[in-house]
Amino acid sequence: MQRVPPYGTPLDDDKPVRLRDALRRARIEAADRSGVVVELRDAEVARLEILNDALDALFDEIPARVDLFDRGISQGDTPRLWIDMVAHVAMGRDKRLYRFVQDTRFGRIVLAESHDVTVIVKAVTDYIARRLIEREHALAPALAPPLPKPRSALWPFLLGVLVGALALFAVALVVAVQGY
């Protein structure tokens, strides 16, 4: 009778199991599992790079003076394609679904989900357009033309004093001529 341990290799009843052999088998299995994890992560990064390449044309249209967006792929436990400081694209659980999310002060909201790159590119385009409009509205008071300088109130005052003095002089002259 041959027994099979939970990790696959058959055991002979005749041989005693040595800890060193069991550790070696466990290390090999862990390496196989981590190899699969690395391959999955590499597949995620590759899909995010495909999306990143698809977004090149969009980011080329953004004016150079606008520094709202900082696109890049982060290589953490969960690879992400960052659009700006609060929005990124990550892969879904099945590693084929793109999930475009935005972090808000009330939590994370999903802006778009799709297996199709073009759907995510459209969602990112709409997001960038909204952010650019928000920027324009925020900068509108700063970019408005300056108001004209208020005129000095001194000139009208001096003109009034001069007209008043001339009127008093004219009245005094009329009174003097008529002999009152």
Buried (B, 14 or more C-beta within 10 A) or exposed (E): EEEEEEEEEEEEEEEEEEEEEEEEBEEEEEEEEEEEEEEEBEBBBEBBEEBBEBBEEBEEEBEEEEEEBEBEBBEEEEBBBBBBEEBBBBBEEEEEBBBBBBEEEEEEEEBBBBEEBEBBBBBBBEBBEEBBEEEEEEEEEEEEEEEEEEEEEEEEEEEEEEEEEEEEEEEEEEEEEEEE
